[in-house]
Amino acid sequence: MNQGPAKRYHHIIMTTLSELNTCDEAAFVATLHGIYEHSPWIPQRAAAQRPFATIAALKLALQAAVTNATVDEQLGLIRAHPELAGKAAIAGELTQESTSEQAKSGLNQCSAEEYATLHKLNADYNAKFGFPFILAVKGPTGEGLTRDAIIATFTRRLKNQRADEMAECLRQIHRIAEIRLNVLLDVQLEFGPAIMQWAEVIGAWSDADDGLTCSYMTPAHQRTAGQLMEWMREAGMEAHIDAVGNVVGRYLSDRADARTLLIGSHYDTVRDGGKYDGRLGILLPLAIVRHLHARGERLPFHLEVIGFAEEEGVRFKSTFLGSNAITGQFDMTLLDAVDADGVTMRDALAGAGHDVDAIAAIARNPADLLGFVEVHIEQGPVLLEHGLALGVVTAIAGSSRYLVELTGLASHAGTTPMNMRKDAGAAAAEIVLMVEQRCGQGASLVGTVGQLEVPNGSVNVIPGHCKLSLDIRAADDAVRLAAVKDVLDSIAAICARRQVEASLKQVVSASAAPCAPWMMDQLGAAVERSGLPRFDLPSGAGHDAMAMAKVTDVAMLFTRCGNGGISHNRLETMTADDADIAARVLLDFFRSFHQPM
Ligand SMILES: [Zn+2]
């Protein structure tokens, strides 16, 4: 960006990062005074860390000033914000920034009914939490939330606990600041808006009337595949849909001896899922290739973008259909699997025009591959809580799952003394707490009893029978297996002591897929060059990279998941800014990609 005097544009003074880095502290604070509402102490505290290498680093320093502030200072910052469509807004007493943000969402055009709703929400919220509701009304894309979306969010967040809600308000304030900084510094997002827009387009194509459901080989699924292929071609790739429905786009290198770097994720979804789960990992490299193609820039390797047809296992209860075909591990007996309507996978594929005899030929030759990279929304709260847009995945956790049945003795709740009982329910309760306690002892170790039932239980009968599930995961197989052993031993001990019989059935045993350290290092270095710290975390959820790890080195880049980290849900959300920095980091990673010595 040019250096030069601050210029007036759309009533906002614009400046440059180098001006902010070199001006005196008073000018720095004065220029940034409108970024955080009525809180000059924030730029004051960040000023000492100049110079900032990138705008991302500046944003992070401002956020850190808030994070490191006292709770009273944080509350002061929240309370410095006006109510949405509140009295101050109606009276025209807001800052210039707030006025234009609220107007962009049409909050100045509320109907009488909407004003009444917002007025009551404001009052209830303030009474419950003691601070005003904060929402970045420009939303994830910066284009503005609708009034309906604002009211729905307000209503939902009113049910939160106070500490969670205070943290959410601060995150919304950082989002507001990010959007204001973009205007001040005239930041043009190169990739993020297109990625968000594409996700919106295919996110509207669903098997269901309401919400996004895109399961294997349905009309919505086929339409999505066709659209992805079209976008890939428009972006400058050779693209086709293979025999299991994977959408494959190749951006060829001009080097004769080039090998192939694979990148991608899945485009099927769970029932009523999110718009970014899986799809982000296809659309993001698509945006990058479009950019490279427009510049006439080639990479020293072939880049192959794959939209995997199936990962979630919704329709045929079998996961990783797409990536297993790429690795040559597609299980042909699955073609006889039937969906809920009795349709076989074979017929579903034939109906979509696919030739099942061509599936075996999809398998890639590992010798041609440099590795596989997957970008995926985190589907958890870790990056969100750390205030970071990106994380480098260390490993995809392995998992062990069991179904446990406990058999005691059903007897009368009134007549059976406490010391003469064989209570399967009480044994189950003890097991739940034991799993929680044992799995709390390891960095990436997690353990969950997600299903727990007393079949045919009655108020006045001691549970004679109880069923529960057990799910234990860790990034390190030795850690997981040690925990599993301890948990199974403890179940045996608990049941022996209570004279309850336990029968266990293992239903899943999947090894962890560690990411390749050399690829993690190159991704991490690209993250650092963007101005963000490298932050490593394990993936507790399964991903296509897990299947790909059987034939090539893999790496994953996680992006921050908004709304408390919720995914597999229509509330899943992310921002155009996060998509943009993820794309810039990935482009940088491609440009500096090199194989280990
Ligand atoms: Zn996914």
Residues whose N, C-alpha, C, O or C-beta is under 5 A from the ligand:
A	BS01	ZN	D277 G278
